[in-house]
Amino acid sequence: MINIAAIGTSMITTRFIDAVRMADGLTVTTIYSRDPARASAFAQQEDVPQTSSDLDELLASEAVHAVYVGSPNSAHHDQARRAIEAGKHVFVEKPAVPTAGEFAALCEQAATSGVVLFEGMRNVYDPGFDVVRELLPEVAAIRRVAFSYCQRSARYDKVLAGEQVNIFDPAMAGGALLDLGVYCVAAMVSLFGEPEHVAAAAVRIASGADGSGVALLQYPGFVGEVEYSKITRSDRPSEIQGETGTLVIDHIEQPTRVTLTRLDGSVDVRELDGPENNMVYEAQRFADLVNGKATTEADNARTAMTLRVVDAITASRRYSQA
């Protein structure tokens, strides 16, 4: 059994603990927070037996085999680095780190230490993407891909009221691209690899973070579009358009229906009956990696590509002010 210490006490950690309980070979034994009272309350809520408010002491424990990093984005690199130095396997919530350079450094360190470094990008491990890959040949030559994830955050109201919150704080690596846009970028590079060119635009909100944005990704023979927002809502599905058909994915972060419409009008609908919490698939992948059933090369190559595209979007985008 792989004993995991979870760093973070937010909703995403709750979802991770739930996923671990559905996976094989994993258990969360400890909750870490700098605030002992917060750690204790969260551990009691999630029925986790131990807590810690001393990260060095936690990482020195032989009873801890791995660490889940579910803290704000800006803290990922330092906490993952310290865990790797302590010889712990690391499951870091998406985005693994804010930049590709930081991730490359962590990968090198993990290889030297002989531990697993893994980014939890839940959609690319969802079986829905296996269905997409299966149906891709049906659309023949791909000419346009449009992936969208727009979900208005309730915490945006706090920004409008003049407050600063982590998810919209640039100092904490907050913003729509790193929170939601990365799902679209990861899906794009998982299916098609790294683009040749990137151009982007975004809306900057009062906190200084990007509230919404769009990026054009140029590939040989087709154009990809990534659309994301935390200040507006949309039910627009994602599409892969080819010369002989179109694939429609209902939710890019968690596909539950994939629809192929051919030029002749025939339709193939695949309904996906998976668990409500699709983090279970990434949790199981992590267990398999730690147990030596697979290697991390493909996983970390995809994360590296995703972050290089994120870097390119950040560098190229032009801003409008909300």
C-alpha positions in Angstrom: 0.0 0.0 0.0 1.3 3.4 -1.0 0.8 5.9 1.9 0.2 9.4 0.7 0.4 12.7 2.7 -1.8 15.3 1.1 -0.7 19.0 1.1 -3.7 21.3 0.9 -7.2 21.5 2.4 -9.3 22.7 -0.5 -12.0 21.0 -2.5 -9.5 19.5 -5.0 -7.9 17.6 -2.1 -11.3 16.3 -1.1 -11.8 15.0 -4.7 -8.3 13.5 -4.7 -9.0 11.6 -1.4 -12.2 10.3 -2.9 -10.4 9.2 -6.0 -7.7 7.4 -4.0 -10.4 5.4 -2.2 -11.7 4.2 -5.5 -8.2 3.3 -6.8 -6.1 0.2 -5.9 -3.0 0.3 -3.8 -3.2 3.9 -2.5 -4.3 5.4 0.8 -4.1 9.0 2.2 -2.8 8.7 5.7 -1.9 12.3 6.5 -3.2 15.9 5.9 -0.7 18.7 6.0 -1.4 22.4 6.6 0.7 25.1 8.1 -2.3 25.7 10.3 -2.7 22.8 12.8 -6.3 23.6 13.5 -7.1 23.6 9.8 -5.3 20.3 9.2 -7.1 18.7 12.1 -10.6 19.9 11.0 -10.0 18.8 7.4 -8.6 15.4 8.4 -11.7 14.8 10.6 -14.0 15.9 7.8 -12.2 13.5 5.3 -11.7 10.7 7.9 -7.9 10.8 7.5 -6.1 9.5 10.6 -3.0 11.8 10.9 -2.1 15.5 10.5 1.0 17.5 10.3 1.9 21.2 10.3 5.7 20.6 10.0 6.6 19.8 6.4 10.2 18.8 7.1 9.1 16.4 9.8 6.4 15.0 7.5 8.9 14.4 4.7 11.3 12.7 7.0 8.7 10.1 8.0 9.4 6.6 6.7 5.7 6.0 7.0 5.0 8.4 4.1 5.8 7.0 0.7 4.4 9.8 -1.5 3.1 13.3 -1.4 0.1 14.9 -3.1 0.6 18.6 -3.8 -2.8 20.3 -3.9 -1.6 23.8 -2.7 -1.9 27.0 -4.7 0.0 26.9 -8.0 2.8 29.1 -6.9 3.7 26.7 -4.1 3.9 23.6 -6.2 7.6 23.8 -7.3 9.1 24.3 -3.8 6.9 21.7 -2.2 7.5 19.1 -4.9 11.2 19.9 -4.9 11.4 19.3 -1.1 9.4 16.1 -1.3 11.7 14.7 -4.1 14.8 15.7 -2.1 13.3 13.6 0.8 12.9 10.6 -1.5 9.1 10.8 -1.8 7.1 10.1 -4.9 5.2 13.2 -5.9 1.7 13.6 -7.4 1.3 17.3 -8.1 -2.1 18.8 -9.1 -2.4 20.5 -12.5 -0.7 22.6 -13.5 2.4 20.8 -12.2 4.2 24.1 -12.0 3.6 27.5 -13.7 6.4 27.2 -16.2 8.1 24.6 -18.4 11.6 25.5 -17.0 10.5 24.7 -13.4 9.1 21.3 -14.6 12.2 20.4 -16.4 14.2 21.0 -13.2 11.9 18.8 -11.2 12.0 16.0 -13.8 15.8 16.1 -13.6 15.8 16.0 -9.8 13.2 13.1 -9.8 15.3 11.1 -12.1 18.4 11.6 -10.0 16.5 10.7 -6.8 14.8 7.7 -8.4 11.3 8.7 -7.6 8.1 9.3 -9.6 7.0 12.8 -10.5 3.5 12.9 -11.9 1.1 15.7 -12.8 -2.6 15.0 -12.2 -4.2 16.2 -15.5 -7.4 14.2 -15.1 -8.9 14.6 -18.6 -6.0 13.0 -20.5 -6.3 9.8 -18.4 -10.1 9.6 -18.8 -11.3 6.7 -21.0 -13.2 9.3 -23.0 -10.0 10.2 -24.7 -9.4 6.6 -25.8 -12.8 6.9 -27.6 -11.7 10.1 -29.2 -8.5 8.4 -30.4 -10.4 5.5 -31.7 -12.8 7.7 -33.8 -10.2 10.2 -35.1 -9.4 8.2 -38.3 -13.1 8.6 -39.2 -12.8 12.4 -39.8 -9.8 11.9 -42.2 -7.7 15.0 -42.7 -8.1 17.3 -39.7 -8.5 20.9 -40.5 -9.8 22.6 -37.4 -9.8 21.8 -33.7 -11.6 23.9 -31.1 -11.4 23.0 -27.4 -13.4 25.1 -24.8 -13.7 25.2 -21.1 -15.5 28.3 -19.7 -16.9 28.1 -16.2 -17.6 31.2 -14.1 -16.1 31.0 -10.7 -18.2 32.0 -7.7 -15.0 33.6 -6.3 -15.0 36.1 -9.2 -17.7 38.0 -7.2 -15.1 38.6 -4.5 -12.8 40.1 -7.1 -15.6 42.4 -8.2 -16.0 43.4 -4.6 -12.4 44.4 -4.4 -11.0 41.3 -2.6 -8.0 39.2 -3.7 -8.4 35.5 -3.8 -5.7 32.9 -4.6 -7.3 31.6 -7.8 -7.3 35.1 -9.3 -4.0 36.3 -7.8 -1.1 36.5 -10.2 1.3 36.3 -7.3 -0.1 32.8 -6.6 0.0 31.9 -10.3 -3.7 32.2 -10.5 -5.9 33.0 -13.5 -8.0 31.2 -16.1 -5.2 29.8 -18.3 -3.5 27.9 -15.5 -6.8 26.8 -13.9 -9.0 25.9 -16.8 -7.1 26.6 -20.1 -4.5 23.9 -19.2 -7.2 21.2 -19.7 -7.7 22.3 -23.3 -4.0 22.7 -23.9 -3.2 19.3 -22.4 -5.9 17.7 -24.5 -4.5 19.3 -27.6 -0.9 18.2 -27.1 -2.0 14.8 -25.9 -3.9 14.2 -29.2 -1.8 16.2 -31.7 1.6 17.0 -30.1 3.2 20.5 -29.9 2.1 23.2 -32.3 4.4 25.1 -34.6 3.2 28.5 -33.7 1.0 30.2 -31.0 -0.8 33.5 -30.9 -3.1 34.6 -28.0 -5.3 37.2 -26.5 -6.8 37.5 -23.0 -9.0 39.7 -20.7 -7.2 41.0 -17.6 -9.4 41.5 -14.6 -9.0 43.9 -11.6 -6.9 41.4 -9.7 -4.3 41.5 -12.4 -4.9 37.9 -13.5 -6.3 36.7 -16.8 -10.1 36.1 -16.5 -10.6 34.7 -19.9 -8.6 34.1 -23.1 -8.2 32.4 -26.4 -5.2 31.0 -28.2 -4.6 29.9 -31.8 -2.3 26.9 -32.2 -0.9 26.3 -35.7 -0.3 22.7 -36.7 0.7 21.2 -40.1 -2.5 21.2 -42.1 -4.9 22.5 -39.4 -5.5 25.2 -36.8 -6.3 24.6 -33.2 -8.2 26.9 -30.9 -8.2 27.0 -27.1 -10.9 29.0 -25.4 -11.1 29.3 -21.6 -12.8 31.6 -19.0 -13.3 31.8 -15.3 -15.5 35.0 -15.5 -18.1 33.7 -18.0 -20.0 30.5 -18.5 -20.5 28.5 -21.7 -22.0 25.1 -22.6 -20.2 25.0 -25.9 -18.8 21.6 -26.6 -15.3 20.9 -28.1 -14.9 19.9 -31.7 -12.4 18.2 -34.0 -13.4 19.0 -37.6 -12.1 16.9 -40.5 -12.8 16.6 -44.2 -15.0 13.6 -43.8 -16.6 14.2 -40.4 -16.7 16.0 -37.1 -16.1 14.8 -33.6 -17.9 16.6 -30.8 -16.8 16.1 -27.1 -19.3 17.3 -24.6 -16.9 18.2 -21.8 -13.2 18.5 -22.5 -12.3 18.1 -18.8 -14.5 15.0 -18.4 -16.0 13.5 -21.6 -19.3 11.8 -21.0 -20.5 11.8 -24.7 -18.4 11.7 -27.9 -20.4 12.1 -31.1 -19.1 11.4 -34.6 -21.1 13.0 -37.5 -19.9 11.8 -40.9 -20.4 13.8 -44.2 -23.1 11.3 -45.3 -25.1 12.3 -42.2 -24.6 9.1 -40.3 -24.0 9.6 -36.6 -22.1 7.5 -34.0 -22.8 8.4 -30.4 -20.6 7.0 -27.6 -22.1 7.4 -24.1 -19.4 7.0 -21.4 -20.6 5.6 -18.1 -17.7 6.5 -15.8 -17.5 7.6 -12.2 -18.6 11.1 -11.3 -15.1 11.8 -10.1 -12.7 11.0 -13.0 -9.6 11.7 -10.9 -9.7 8.0 -10.2 -8.0 7.3 -13.5 -5.0 9.5 -12.8 -4.8 8.2 -9.2 -4.6 4.6 -10.6 -2.0 5.7 -13.1 0.1 7.1 -10.3 -0.2 3.8 -8.4 0.9 1.9 -11.4 3.9 4.2 -11.9 5.1 4.0 -8.3 4.7 0.2 -8.5 6.8 0.0 -11.6 4.0 -1.2 -13.9 4.8 1.8 -16.3 7.3 4.5 -16.7 6.9 8.3 -16.6 8.5 9.2 -19.9 5.2 9.7 -21.9 3.4 11.3 -19.0 6.1 13.9 -18.3 6.7 14.6 -22.0 3.1 15.5 -22.3 3.2 17.8 -19.2 6.4 19.4 -20.6 4.7 20.1 -23.9 1.6 21.5 -22.2 3.7 23.9 -20.2 5.8 25.0 -23.2 2.5 25.9 -24.9 1.3 27.7 -21.8 4.6 29.6 -21.8 4.0 30.5 -25.4 0.5 31.6 -24.8 1.6 33.8 -21.9 4.4 35.3 -23.9 2.3 36.1 -27.0 -1.1 37.1 -25.7 -2.3 40.7 -25.9 -4.6 42.0 -23.2 -7.9 43.8 -23.0 -8.9 45.2 -19.6 -12.2 44.1 -18.0 
